[in-house]
Amino acid sequence: MEKDILFLISDQHSYKVLGYAGNRIVKTPALDGLAARGTVMRDCYAACPLCVPSRLGMLTGQYASSVRALTNTVSLDSNIATFVHSLNAKGYDTTLCGRMHFIGPDQRHGFAKRLVGDITPTSYGRKMHTGVDALPWNRGRIEHLAIQCMGGGESTVLAYDCDVVDAAEKYLSGSFDRPQFLCVGIYAPHFPYIAPPELFDYYYDRVIIPEDSFEGDEHPVFRKKLRDMDPQTVRAAMAAYYGMVEFMDRNIGRILKAWDKYLLRSGREGVVIYVSDHGDSNGEHGFYGKNTFFDASVHVPMIFAGAGIPEGKEIGSPVSLLDLSPTICEMTGAPCPPRQDGKSMLDMICGDAIDEERIVVSELINRFGAKSMGRMAKWRQYKYVTFSGFDGEDQLFDMNEDPFETRNLISEYPHIAQKLSDVLKQMKTPETVMAEMEEQAANLAIVSGCGEDGREQWTCRKGLAEKVPVPVISTKKEISF
């Protein structure tokens, strides 16, 4: 009998803000419990520290550059199979409940049905159809403005996730003839940094400002990226983010409870998978949001639990969100899409295989100042970072000795840097990637004028804009773009 799968994916949850990962401040009992009764990947990395590229890479098992998706404004070619298509071919019901951040007319990419639409724009023109942009504090979704809007209160993020969880609980109260793949996409802890008031107040005096991360020299590619190391700003952002993580964990607890009841009632076996698409710098190095290769931004949680999954197991070898596609296909016996850049983790999860020599890669396009193609290679405890157009500025960090990545060791370990550089040179060149992006942009300028009705976009509940005050904790600052 095929195992049902509950796939939980949050948005912007850093591995560093998890109880089971060693954080002694944040409260994440639901995820801690899931980790205790399952297998944890301690060193999992996003294929790109940005929503759309990360998710499309995860679904296809291919690098974001391979599927030409390195920004949040592009769509996936509908001819490219995802592992969700594979599950359909195997006979699964595939249901999307909530967020996945698809752009363009194809809002499914393998999902047979959708219970709740997306909170962010679904059209090429990125126009809201729900009045969400009208909310004064919703501007905080824009990375550069995230710290202008922080505190305790309500937000579209919190309201959206409540709707998604309600829909997931209702769905799991039903009965089904076919095996289930239910993907629940929640938006927390994505900014705006607004948490339920009691959670913001709880964490405000408990968070520890990461002052050690302020000392290092950042890569020159980020010189025009917003930085703010003011203690008041950092404390407020961290308190709200921690509160949102606990809020998210409570929602995950509700879904897991409904899942367990469903399995007990149906007599079926099931597997739960939890991941996030990328992390959030949340004040480290004075940065906020994503789009860097610092661990807070690119290192994400990954948990497997349920039938046939070992309990209390931790795997330290580097893995990637790209590995989910071949792993889920092997786990279910579904046909695996071609051209997988990820590798199945099933032998590591269910057996004794250890891939200590594995090198995983993440990519991004820097948009702060001159455009540049960046890549990161992670091997053992070492992280290598390079950006096109910045010769002589490559970085190498020892994550064991320097968890905040403040000391560049490239001159001390040139042989390790060369080893990781050679891996990246086997990939599509940055020049090719940038040329493809220019072609995409030209196409986007044309297709963005087409009208789209936004039928798969979430509608914010009426009256929320008038009800919610604008929580602003940080002082007003000039925003540089």
C-alpha positions in Angstrom: 0.0 0.0 0.0 1.3 3.4 -1.0 2.1 5.7 1.9 0.3 9.0 2.2 2.6 12.1 2.3 2.1 15.3 4.2 4.5 17.9 2.8 4.8 21.0 5.0 6.7 24.0 3.6 7.1 27.3 5.4 8.6 30.5 4.0 11.8 32.0 5.2 12.5 29.8 8.2 16.1 29.7 9.2 17.6 26.5 10.6 19.1 28.6 13.3 15.7 29.4 14.9 14.7 25.9 15.9 14.7 24.2 19.3 15.9 20.9 18.0 18.8 22.6 16.2 20.1 24.0 19.4 18.3 27.3 19.8 17.4 27.6 23.5 15.2 30.7 23.2 12.6 30.0 20.6 9.7 27.6 21.4 9.1 25.1 18.6 7.6 22.0 20.4 5.7 20.7 17.3 8.8 20.6 15.1 11.0 19.4 18.0 8.6 16.5 18.5 8.5 15.8 14.8 12.3 15.7 14.7 12.4 13.4 17.8 10.2 10.8 16.1 11.9 11.1 12.7 15.1 11.8 10.8 16.7 15.3 10.7 19.0 16.6 8.0 21.3 19.0 9.9 23.0 20.5 6.9 20.4 21.2 4.3 20.7 24.1 1.9 18.3 25.9 -0.4 19.1 25.8 -4.1 18.7 29.5 -4.1 18.0 31.8 -1.1 15.0 33.3 -2.8 11.4 32.0 -2.9 10.6 31.2 -6.6 14.0 29.9 -7.6 14.2 27.7 -4.5 10.8 26.3 -4.9 11.1 25.6 -8.6 14.4 23.9 -8.1 13.0 21.8 -5.3 10.0 20.7 -7.4 12.0 19.8 -10.5 15.2 18.6 -8.8 17.2 20.9 -11.0 19.4 23.9 -10.3 17.5 27.2 -10.6 19.9 28.1 -13.5 19.0 24.9 -15.3 15.3 25.8 -15.4 16.0 29.5 -16.0 14.5 30.6 -12.7 16.7 32.9 -10.6 14.2 35.7 -9.8 10.8 36.0 -8.3 9.2 37.2 -11.5 9.6 34.1 -13.7 7.5 31.0 -14.3 8.4 27.4 -14.8 8.1 25.9 -18.3 5.0 23.7 -18.1 6.7 21.1 -20.2 9.2 20.5 -17.3 8.0 17.7 -15.1 8.0 18.1 -11.3 8.0 15.4 -8.7 4.3 16.3 -8.2 3.6 15.2 -11.8 5.4 12.0 -11.0 3.2 11.4 -8.0 0.1 11.9 -10.2 1.5 9.4 -12.6 1.8 6.9 -9.7 -1.8 7.4 -8.8 -1.7 9.9 -6.0 -4.2 12.6 -5.3 -2.0 15.8 -5.3 -3.4 18.7 -3.4 -1.9 22.1 -2.8 -3.2 24.0 0.2 -1.8 27.5 0.4 1.5 29.0 -0.8 3.8 27.8 -3.5 4.6 31.1 -5.3 3.9 30.0 -8.9 4.0 32.9 -11.4 1.9 32.9 -14.6 -1.2 31.0 -15.9 0.1 27.6 -14.8 -0.6 27.6 -11.0 -0.4 23.9 -10.6 2.7 22.3 -12.1 1.4 18.8 -11.2 -1.1 19.6 -8.4 -4.5 18.3 -9.3 -6.4 20.8 -7.0 -5.8 23.7 -4.8 -7.6 24.6 -1.5 -6.3 28.1 -0.8 -4.7 30.4 -3.3 -1.4 32.2 -2.9 -0.8 35.3 -0.8 1.7 36.8 -3.2 1.1 37.9 -6.8 0.4 35.1 -9.2 0.6 37.1 -12.4 3.6 38.2 -14.5 2.7 41.8 -13.9 2.8 41.0 -10.1 -0.5 42.9 -9.6 -2.7 41.9 -6.6 -6.3 41.2 -7.1 -7.3 41.0 -3.5 -6.7 44.3 -1.9 -3.7 42.9 0.0 -1.4 45.6 -1.3 -3.7 48.3 0.0 -2.9 47.3 3.6 -0.4 50.0 4.8 1.9 47.6 6.6 1.9 45.0 3.9 4.7 47.0 2.3 6.9 45.1 4.7 7.0 42.1 2.3 9.5 44.1 0.3 12.9 43.2 1.7 14.3 46.7 1.8 11.3 48.0 3.7 11.0 45.0 6.1 12.6 46.8 9.1 10.3 49.8 8.6 7.3 47.8 9.9 7.9 45.7 13.0 6.2 44.8 16.3 3.2 43.1 17.7 -0.1 43.1 15.9 -1.9 41.4 13.0 -0.8 41.1 9.4 -1.7 39.4 6.2 0.9 36.7 7.0 -0.8 35.7 10.2 -4.3 35.9 8.7 -3.3 33.9 5.6 -1.7 31.1 7.6 -4.9 30.7 9.8 -6.9 30.3 6.6 -4.5 27.7 5.2 -4.4 25.7 8.4 -8.2 25.8 8.7 -8.5 24.4 5.1 -5.9 21.7 5.8 -7.7 20.5 8.9 -11.0 20.4 7.0 -9.5 18.5 4.1 -7.9 15.9 6.5 -11.3 15.3 8.1 -12.4 13.6 4.8 -12.0 10.1 3.3 -10.2 9.3 0.2 -9.9 6.3 -2.2 -6.5 7.2 -3.6 -3.1 7.7 -1.8 -2.7 11.3 -0.8 0.0 13.9 -1.3 -1.0 17.0 0.6 1.3 20.0 0.4 0.5 22.7 3.0 2.3 25.9 2.2 2.4 28.4 5.0 3.8 32.0 4.8 5.3 32.5 8.2 7.9 33.5 9.3 8.3 35.6 6.2 8.3 39.3 6.9 6.7 41.8 7.6 8.2 41.3 11.1 4.8 41.4 12.9 4.1 38.7 15.5 1.1 38.2 17.7 1.5 40.8 20.4 2.0 38.4 23.3 4.8 36.6 21.4 6.5 39.8 20.4 6.5 41.0 24.0 7.8 37.6 25.2 10.8 37.5 22.9 11.7 41.2 23.0 13.9 40.9 26.1 15.0 37.4 25.5 16.6 37.4 22.0 20.4 37.8 21.9 21.7 40.3 19.4 24.3 38.6 17.2 27.1 41.2 17.7 29.8 38.8 16.7 28.4 38.8 13.2 28.9 42.5 12.8 32.6 42.4 12.8 33.4 40.7 9.5 34.0 42.4 6.2 31.1 41.6 3.8 31.6 40.7 0.2 31.8 43.9 -1.9 28.8 42.6 -4.0 26.6 43.6 -1.0 27.9 47.2 -0.6 24.5 48.6 -1.7 22.4 46.1 0.1 20.6 47.6 3.1 22.4 47.1 6.4 21.2 48.2 9.8 23.0 47.1 13.0 21.2 49.4 15.3 20.5 47.4 18.5 16.9 48.6 18.6 16.3 47.6 15.0 17.9 44.2 15.4 16.1 43.4 18.7 12.7 44.3 17.3 13.2 42.3 14.1 14.4 39.3 16.0 11.6 39.4 18.6 9.0 39.6 15.8 10.7 36.8 13.8 11.0 34.5 16.8 7.3 35.2 17.6 6.3 34.3 14.1 8.3 31.1 14.2 6.5 30.1 17.4 3.2 31.1 15.7 4.1 28.9 12.7 5.0 26.0 15.0 1.6 26.2 16.7 0.0 26.0 13.3 2.2 23.0 12.3 1.1 21.3 15.5 -2.5 21.7 14.5 -1.9 20.2 11.1 0.1 17.3 12.6 -2.7 16.6 15.0 -5.2 16.5 12.2 -2.9 14.3 10.1 -2.5 11.8 13.0 -6.3 11.6 13.4 -6.7 11.1 9.6 -4.2 8.2 9.6 -5.8 6.6 12.6 -9.2 6.9 11.2 -8.3 5.6 7.7 -5.9 2.9 8.8 -3.3 4.2 6.3 0.5 4.7 6.7 1.9 8.2 6.2 5.1 10.2 6.0 5.6 13.8 7.0 8.2 16.0 5.4 9.0 19.5 6.7 11.2 22.0 4.9 11.4 25.8 4.3 12.3 27.4 1.0 15.2 29.5 2.5 16.0 31.4 5.7 16.1 34.9 7.0 19.2 36.9 8.1 17.1 38.5 10.8 19.8 41.0 11.8 22.9 38.9 11.4 25.6 41.0 9.7 23.0 43.8 9.8 21.0 42.1 7.0 17.4 41.2 6.8 15.4 38.8 4.7 17.2 36.5 2.2 19.4 36.7 -0.9 22.8 36.0 0.7 24.8 32.9 1.2 25.2 33.4 4.9 23.8 30.4 6.8 20.9 32.3 8.3 19.7 33.0 4.8 20.5 29.7 3.0 20.6 26.9 5.6 17.1 25.4 6.1 15.4 22.7 8.1 14.5 19.3 6.7 12.7 16.6 8.7 11.3 13.2 7.6 9.0 11.3 10.0 6.5 8.5 9.8 6.2 5.0 8.5 9.5 3.4 7.7 11.5 6.5 8.8 14.0 5.9 11.7 13.3 7.8 14.9 15.8 10.1 16.5 18.3 10.0 13.7 20.4 12.9 12.5 22.3 13.1 9.3 25.2 15.6 9.1 26.2 15.3 5.5 25.3 18.3 3.3 22.1 17.9 1.4 20.0 20.2 -0.8 16.3 20.9 -1.3 17.0 19.6 -4.8 17.3 16.2 -3.3 13.6 16.1 -2.4 12.5 15.3 -5.9 14.5 12.1 -6.4 14.0 11.1 -2.8 10.2 11.3 -2.9 10.1 9.6 -6.3 12.2 6.7 -4.9 10.2 6.5 -1.7 6.9 6.2 -3.6 8.1 4.3 -6.7 7.0 7.2 -8.9 8.8 7.8 -12.2 11.6 10.3 -11.5 11.8 13.4 -13.8 14.9 13.5 -16.1 18.0 15.6 -15.5 18.0 15.5 -11.7 20.7 17.7 -10.2 19.6 16.4 -6.7 20.4 13.0 -5.3 18.1 10.6 -3.5 18.6 10.6 0.3 16.6 7.4 0.9 19.7 5.3 1.5 20.9 7.8 4.1 17.5 8.1 5.8 16.6 4.4 5.9 20.0 2.8 5.7 23.6 3.4 6.8 24.8 5.2 3.8 26.9 8.4 4.5 28.1 10.7 1.8 30.8 12.7 3.5 32.2 13.9 0.2 29.0 15.4 -1.0 29.2 19.0 -2.3 25.9 20.9 -2.5 25.5 24.2 -4.5 23.3 27.3 -4.1 22.9 30.1 -6.6 21.6 33.6 -6.6 21.5 36.8 -8.7 22.7 39.8 -6.8 20.5 42.8 -7.6 22.0 45.4 -5.3 24.1 47.5 -7.7 25.7 45.8 -10.7 24.1 42.5 -11.4 26.2 39.5 -10.6 25.8 35.7 -10.6 26.7 34.2 -7.3 27.3 30.6 -6.3 28.1 28.8 -3.1 29.5 25.3 -2.6 29.3 23.5 0.7 31.6 20.6 1.5 32.0 19.2 5.0 32.4 22.2 7.2 33.6 24.5 4.5 31.6 27.0 2.5 33.0 28.6 -0.7 31.4 31.7 -2.2 32.1 33.4 -5.5 30.4 36.1 -7.5 31.0 36.9 -11.2 32.7 40.2 -11.9 34.5 40.2 -8.6 37.8 38.5 -9.3 40.0 38.1 -6.3 37.0 38.5 -3.9 36.1 34.8 -3.4 35.5 33.6 0.1 36.0 30.4 2.1 34.6 29.9 5.6 35.0 27.2 8.2 31.5 26.9 9.6 32.7 24.9 12.6 35.2 27.5 13.8 33.4 30.6 12.5 29.6 30.1 12.5 28.9 33.8 11.7 31.2 33.6 8.6 33.4 36.6 9.5 36.9 35.3 8.6 37.8 34.6 5.0 40.3 31.6 5.0 40.8 31.4 1.2 44.5 32.4 1.5 45.0 29.7 4.2 43.3 26.9 2.4 43.7 27.5 -1.4 43.5 23.8 -2.2 40.0 23.6 -0.6 38.9 26.7 -2.5 40.2 25.3 -5.7 38.4 22.0 -5.1 35.1 23.7 -4.7 35.7 26.2 -7.5 36.4 23.4 -9.9 32.9 21.9 -9.1 31.2 25.2 -9.9 33.1 25.6 -13.1 31.4 22.5 -14.4 28.1 24.2 -14.3 26.5 26.6 -16.8 28.7 29.7 -16.9 27.6 32.9 -15.2 27.7 34.7 -18.6 25.3 32.2 -20.1 23.0 32.5 -17.1 23.0 36.3 -17.2 22.3 36.3 -21.0 19.4 34.0 -20.5 18.0 36.3 -17.8 18.2 39.3 -20.2 16.2 37.3 -22.7 13.7 36.5 -20.0 13.4 40.1 -19.0 12.7 41.0 -22.6 9.9 38.4 -22.8 8.6 39.5 -19.5 8.3 43.1 -20.6 5.9 41.8 -23.3 3.8 39.2 -21.4 3.4 41.3 -18.3 0.9 43.4 -20.1 -1.5 40.5 -20.5 -4.5 40.6 -18.1 -4.8 37.8 -15.6 -7.8 37.3 -13.2 -5.9 36.0 -10.2 -8.4 33.2 -9.5 -5.8 31.3 -7.5 -4.8 34.2 -5.3 -5.9 34.4 -1.7 -8.4 37.1 -0.7 -7.7 39.0 2.5 -10.6 39.1 4.8 -12.7 42.2 4.7 -12.0 44.9 7.3 -8.5 43.8 8.2 -6.9 46.9 6.7 -9.1 49.2 8.8 -8.7 47.2 12.0 -4.9 46.9 12.1 -2.6 49.6 13.3 0.8 50.1 11.8 3.4 48.8 14.3 6.7 50.6 13.7 9.4 49.9 16.2 12.5 51.1 14.4 13.3 54.7 13.8 12.7 56.1 10.4 15.7 55.6 8.2 16.8 56.4 4.7 16.3 53.4 2.4 19.0 52.8 -0.2 18.3 50.6 -3.2 
